[in-house]
């Protein structure tokens, strides 16, 4: 077997792996997008303005309530922001509401944790950054 054949074979394997990961991220982002679209008509989105403003910084050419474009759907960062946004919303809604959304969110979070390279510490640090932003946003808004 030539080294050229081995190199091409390894490259094909790598591309397959990358494509598989990309498709998994698309599936997660699509499921989370669906939850956002299901929740939107039933919640007071003004109540979540700070969280929405924060996560929208990470989404290209659209917004968290209606994510579009392949570049967003294939982005693990967008998935992380959707997970944070939905968790924040559901943590602030009555516990008895949106049981299906909570279940799907938990499932998608587990899928995300299995396939990404984000450590638990990194995720927690990022979540705290969002919560700090929300706190500061609300403080500034309250001063107006």
C-alpha positions as protocol buffer text, in pm:
chain_id: "A"
residue {
  index: 1
  type: UNK
  ca { x: 0 y: 0 z: 0 }
}
residue {
  index: 2
  type: UNK
  ca { x: 141 y: 338 z: -91 }
}
residue {
  index: 3
  type: UNK
  ca { x: 168 y: 619 z: 160 }
}
residue {
  index: 4
  type: UNK
  ca { x: -37 y: 830 z: -81 }
}
residue {
  index: 5
  type: UNK
  ca { x: -326 y: 579 z: -59 }
}
residue {
  index: 6
  type: UNK
  ca { x: -306 y: 574 z: 323 }
}
residue {
  index: 7
  type: UNK
  ca { x: -302 y: 955 z: 338 }
}
residue {
  index: 8
  type: UNK
  ca { x: -606 y: 983 z: 109 }
}
residue {
  index: 9
  type: UNK
  ca { x: -788 y: 715 z: 307 }
}
residue {
  index: 10
  type: UNK
  ca { x: -718 y: 896 z: 634 }
}
residue {
  index: 11
  type: UNK
  ca { x: -833 y: 1223 z: 479 }
}
residue {
  index: 12
  type: UNK
  ca { x: -1161 y: 1064 z: 365 }
}
residue {
  index: 13
  type: UNK
  ca { x: -1217 y: 922 z: 715 }
}
residue {
  index: 14
  type: UNK
  ca { x: -1153 y: 1263 z: 866 }
}
residue {
  index: 15
  type: UNK
  ca { x: -1394 y: 1433 z: 625 }
}
residue {
  index: 16
  type: UNK
  ca { x: -1661 y: 1172 z: 701 }
}
residue {
  index: 17
  type: UNK
  ca { x: -1612 y: 1232 z: 1072 }
}
residue {
  index: 18
  type: UNK
  ca { x: -1633 y: 1610 z: 1033 }
}
residue {
  index: 19
  type: UNK
  ca { x: -1945 y: 1579 z: 818 }
}
residue {
  index: 20
  type: UNK
  ca { x: -2107 y: 1344 z: 1069 }
}
residue {
  index: 21
  type: UNK
  ca { x: -2035 y: 1591 z: 1351 }
}
residue {
  index: 22
  type: UNK
  ca { x: -2174 y: 1874 z: 1141 }
}
residue {
  index: 23
  type: UNK
  ca { x: -2496 y: 1681 z: 1077 }
}
residue {
  index: 24
  type: UNK
  ca { x: -2530 y: 1602 z: 1447 }
}
residue {
  index: 25
  type: UNK
  ca { x: -2495 y: 1973 z: 1531 }
}
residue {
  index: 26
  type: UNK
  ca { x: -2756 y: 2055 z: 1266 }
}
residue {
  index: 27
  type: UNK
  ca { x: -2995 y: 1804 z: 1424 }
}
residue {
  index: 28
  type: UNK
  ca { x: -2942 y: 1953 z: 1770 }
}
residue {
  index: 29
  type: UNK
  ca { x: -2978 y: 2311 z: 1649 }
}
residue {
  index: 30
  type: UNK
  ca { x: -3292 y: 2222 z: 1454 }
}
residue {
  index: 31
  type: UNK
  ca { x: -3454 y: 2054 z: 1756 }
}
residue {
  index: 32
  type: UNK
  ca { x: -3368 y: 2354 z: 1976 }
}
residue {
  index: 33
  type: UNK
  ca { x: -3493 y: 2595 z: 1709 }
}
residue {
  index: 34
  type: UNK
  ca { x: -3823 y: 2406 z: 1707 }
}
residue {
  index: 35
  type: UNK
  ca { x: -3855 y: 2448 z: 2086 }
}
residue {
  index: 36
  type: UNK
  ca { x: -3794 y: 2821 z: 2049 }
}
residue {
  index: 37
  type: UNK
  ca { x: -4065 y: 2846 z: 1785 }
}
residue {
  index: 38
  type: UNK
  ca { x: -4309 y: 2646 z: 2000 }
}
residue {
  index: 39
  type: UNK
  ca { x: -4246 y: 2861 z: 2308 }
}
residue {
  index: 40
  type: UNK
  ca { x: -4247 y: 3201 z: 2137 }
}
residue {
  index: 41
  type: UNK
  ca { x: -4625 y: 3252 z: 2114 }
}
residue {
  index: 42
  type: UNK
  ca { x: -4678 y: 3147 z: 2477 }
}
residue {
  index: 43
  type: UNK
  ca { x: -4423 y: 3350 z: 2670 }
}
residue {
  index: 44
  type: UNK
  ca { x: -4357 y: 3717 z: 2734 }
}
residue {
  index: 45
  type: UNK
  ca { x: -4040 y: 3762 z: 2530 }
}
residue {
  index: 46
  type: UNK
  ca { x: -3979 y: 4106 z: 2685 }
}
residue {
  index: 47
  type: UNK
  ca { x: -3916 y: 3923 z: 3012 }
}
residue {
  index: 48
  type: UNK
  ca { x: -3621 y: 3751 z: 2840 }
}
residue {
  index: 49
  type: UNK
  ca { x: -3488 y: 4053 z: 2650 }
}
residue {
  index: 50
  type: UNK
  ca { x: -3149 y: 4047 z: 2824 }
}
residue {
  index: 51
  type: UNK
  ca { x: -3089 y: 3676 z: 2760 }
}
residue {
  index: 52
  type: UNK
  ca { x: -3205 y: 3716 z: 2400 }
}
residue {
  index: 53
  type: UNK
  ca { x: -2978 y: 4015 z: 2342 }
}
residue {
  index: 54
  type: UNK
  ca { x: -2684 y: 3820 z: 2479 }
}
residue {
  index: 55
  type: UNK
  ca { x: -2730 y: 3505 z: 2269 }
}
residue {
  index: 56
  type: UNK
  ca { x: -2811 y: 3700 z: 1951 }
}
residue {
  index: 57
  type: UNK
  ca { x: -2449 y: 3820 z: 1951 }
}
residue {
  index: 58
  type: UNK
  ca { x: -2348 y: 3466 z: 1853 }
}
residue {
  index: 59
  type: UNK
  ca { x: -2599 y: 3415 z: 1572 }
}
residue {
  index: 60
  type: UNK
  ca { x: -2525 y: 3541 z: 1221 }
}
residue {
  index: 61
  type: UNK
  ca { x: -2777 y: 3734 z: 1012 }
}
residue {
  index: 62
  type: UNK
  ca { x: -3083 y: 3627 z: 1213 }
}
residue {
  index: 63
  type: UNK
  ca { x: -3197 y: 3585 z: 1574 }
}
residue {
  index: 64
  type: UNK
  ca { x: -3257 y: 3320 z: 1839 }
}
residue {
  index: 65
  type: UNK
  ca { x: -3633 y: 3306 z: 1787 }
}
residue {
  index: 66
  type: UNK
  ca { x: -3602 y: 3208 z: 1423 }
}
residue {
  index: 67
  type: UNK
  ca { x: -3257 y: 3076 z: 1339 }
}
residue {
  index: 68
  type: UNK
  ca { x: -3183 y: 3046 z: 969 }
}
residue {
  index: 69
  type: UNK
  ca { x: -2885 y: 2974 z: 748 }
}
residue {
  index: 70
  type: UNK
  ca { x: -2663 y: 2667 z: 739 }
}
residue {
  index: 71
  type: UNK
  ca { x: -2372 y: 2855 z: 897 }
}
residue {
  index: 72
  type: UNK
  ca { x: -2582 y: 2891 z: 1214 }
}
residue {
  index: 73
  type: UNK
  ca { x: -2728 y: 2543 z: 1211 }
}
residue {
  index: 74
  type: UNK
  ca { x: -2384 y: 2382 z: 1176 }
}
residue {
  index: 75
  type: UNK
  ca { x: -2230 y: 2595 z: 1451 }
}
residue {
  index: 76
  type: UNK
  ca { x: -2180 y: 2431 z: 1793 }
}
residue {
  index: 77
  type: UNK
  ca { x: -2161 y: 2781 z: 1945 }
}
residue {
  index: 78
  type: UNK
  ca { x: -2517 y: 2849 z: 1827 }
}
residue {
  index: 79
  type: UNK
  ca { x: -2627 y: 2520 z: 1983 }
}
residue {
  index: 80
  type: UNK
  ca { x: -2465 y: 2619 z: 2311 }
}
residue {
  index: 81
  type: UNK
  ca { x: -2638 y: 2958 z: 2305 }
}
residue {
  index: 82
  type: UNK
  ca { x: -2974 y: 2795 z: 2226 }
}
residue {
  index: 83
  type: UNK
  ca { x: -2924 y: 2557 z: 2518 }
}
residue {
  index: 84
  type: UNK
  ca { x: -2845 y: 2848 z: 2750 }
}
residue {
  index: 85
  type: UNK
  ca { x: -3137 y: 3059 z: 2626 }
}
residue {
  index: 86
  type: UNK
  ca { x: -3393 y: 2783 z: 2654 }
}
residue {
  index: 87
  type: UNK
  ca { x: -3271 y: 2675 z: 2997 }
}
residue {
  index: 88
  type: UNK
  ca { x: -3287 y: 3033 z: 3119 }
}
residue {
  index: 89
  type: UNK
  ca { x: -3643 y: 3074 z: 2990 }
}
residue {
  index: 90
  type: UNK
  ca { x: -3767 y: 2741 z: 3125 }
}
residue {
  index: 91
  type: UNK
  ca { x: -3602 y: 2809 z: 3462 }
}
residue {
  index: 92
  type: UNK
  ca { x: -3811 y: 3126 z: 3484 }
}
residue {
  index: 93
  type: UNK
  ca { x: -4141 y: 2977 z: 3372 }
}
residue {
  index: 94
  type: UNK
  ca { x: -4371 y: 2776 z: 3602 }
}
residue {
  index: 95
  type: UNK
  ca { x: -4232 y: 2423 z: 3648 }
}
residue {
  index: 96
  type: UNK
  ca { x: -4557 y: 2256 z: 3545 }
}
residue {
  index: 97
  type: UNK
  ca { x: -4556 y: 2423 z: 3203 }
}
residue {
  index: 98
  type: UNK
  ca { x: -4373 y: 2313 z: 2890 }
}
residue {
  index: 99
  type: UNK
  ca { x: -4293 y: 1960 z: 3003 }
}
residue {
  index: 100
  type: UNK
  ca { x: -4230 y: 1836 z: 2650 }
}
residue {
  index: 101
  type: UNK
  ca { x: -3996 y: 2128 z: 2579 }
}
residue {
  index: 102
  type: UNK
  ca { x: -3806 y: 2055 z: 2902 }
}
residue {
  index: 103
  type: UNK
  ca { x: -3769 y: 1689 z: 2805 }
}
residue {
  index: 104
  type: UNK
  ca { x: -3644 y: 1767 z: 2454 }
}
residue {
  index: 105
  type: UNK
  ca { x: -3407 y: 2030 z: 2593 }
}
residue {
  index: 106
  type: UNK
  ca { x: -3255 y: 1777 z: 2834 }
}
residue {
  index: 107
  type: UNK
  ca { x: -3215 y: 1521 z: 2553 }
}
residue {
  index: 108
  type: UNK
  ca { x: -3050 y: 1772 z: 2321 }
}
residue {
  index: 109
  type: UNK
  ca { x: -2818 y: 1891 z: 2598 }
}
residue {
  index: 110
  type: UNK
  ca { x: -2699 y: 1533 z: 2650 }
}
residue {
  index: 111
  type: UNK
  ca { x: -2643 y: 1485 z: 2277 }
}
residue {
  index: 112
  type: UNK
  ca { x: -2450 y: 1811 z: 2266 }
}
residue {
  index: 113
  type: UNK
  ca { x: -2228 y: 1715 z: 2559 }
}
residue {
  index: 114
  type: UNK
  ca { x: -2145 y: 1381 z: 2395 }
}
residue {
  index: 115
  type: UNK
  ca { x: -2026 y: 1526 z: 2066 }
}
residue {
  index: 116
  type: UNK
  ca { x: -1858 y: 1856 z: 2150 }
}
residue {
  index: 117
  type: UNK
  ca { x: -1516 y: 1931 z: 2288 }
}
residue {
  index: 118
  type: UNK
  ca { x: -1648 y: 2184 z: 2540 }
}
residue {
  index: 119
  type: UNK
  ca { x: -1554 y: 2087 z: 2894 }
}
residue {
  index: 120
  type: UNK
  ca { x: -1808 y: 2116 z: 3175 }
}
residue {
  index: 121
  type: UNK
  ca { x: -1593 y: 2394 z: 3323 }
}
residue {
  index: 122
  type: UNK
  ca { x: -1594 y: 2585 z: 2995 }
}
residue {
  index: 123
  type: UNK
  ca { x: -1970 y: 2551 z: 2962 }
}
residue {
  index: 124
  type: UNK
  ca { x: -2025 y: 2666 z: 3320 }
}
residue {
  index: 125
  type: UNK
  ca { x: -1791 y: 2962 z: 3268 }
}
residue {
  index: 126
  type: UNK
  ca { x: -1984 y: 3060 z: 2955 }
}
residue {
  index: 127
  type: UNK
  ca { x: -2319 y: 3022 z: 3134 }
}
residue {
  index: 128
  type: UNK
  ca { x: -2199 y: 3248 z: 3416 }
}
residue {
  index: 129
  type: UNK
  ca { x: -2085 y: 3504 z: 3160 }
}
residue {
  index: 130
  type: UNK
  ca { x: -2438 y: 3510 z: 3019 }
}
residue {
  index: 131
  type: UNK
  ca { x: -2593 y: 3542 z: 3366 }
}
residue {
  index: 132
  type: UNK
  ca { x: -2356 y: 3830 z: 3448 }
}
residue {
  index: 133
  type: UNK
  ca { x: -2458 y: 4000 z: 3125 }
}
residue {
  index: 134
  type: UNK
  ca { x: -2827 y: 3955 z: 3210 }
}
residue {
  index: 135
  type: UNK
  ca { x: -2775 y: 4095 z: 3561 }
}
residue {
  index: 136
  type: UNK
  ca { x: -2588 y: 4399 z: 3425 }
}
residue {
  index: 137
  type: UNK
  ca { x: -2844 y: 4451 z: 3146 }
}
residue {
  index: 138
  type: UNK
  ca { x: -3132 y: 4444 z: 3396 }
}
residue {
  index: 139
  type: UNK
  ca { x: -2947 y: 4679 z: 3631 }
}
residue {
  index: 140
  type: UNK
  ca { x: -2886 y: 4933 z: 3353 }
}
residue {
  index: 141
  type: UNK
  ca { x: -3244 y: 4898 z: 3230 }
}
residue {
  index: 142
  type: UNK
  ca { x: -3373 y: 4953 z: 3583 }
}
residue {
  index: 143
  type: UNK
  ca { x: -3173 y: 5275 z: 3617 }
}
residue {
  index: 144
  type: UNK
  ca { x: -3345 y: 5431 z: 3313 }
}
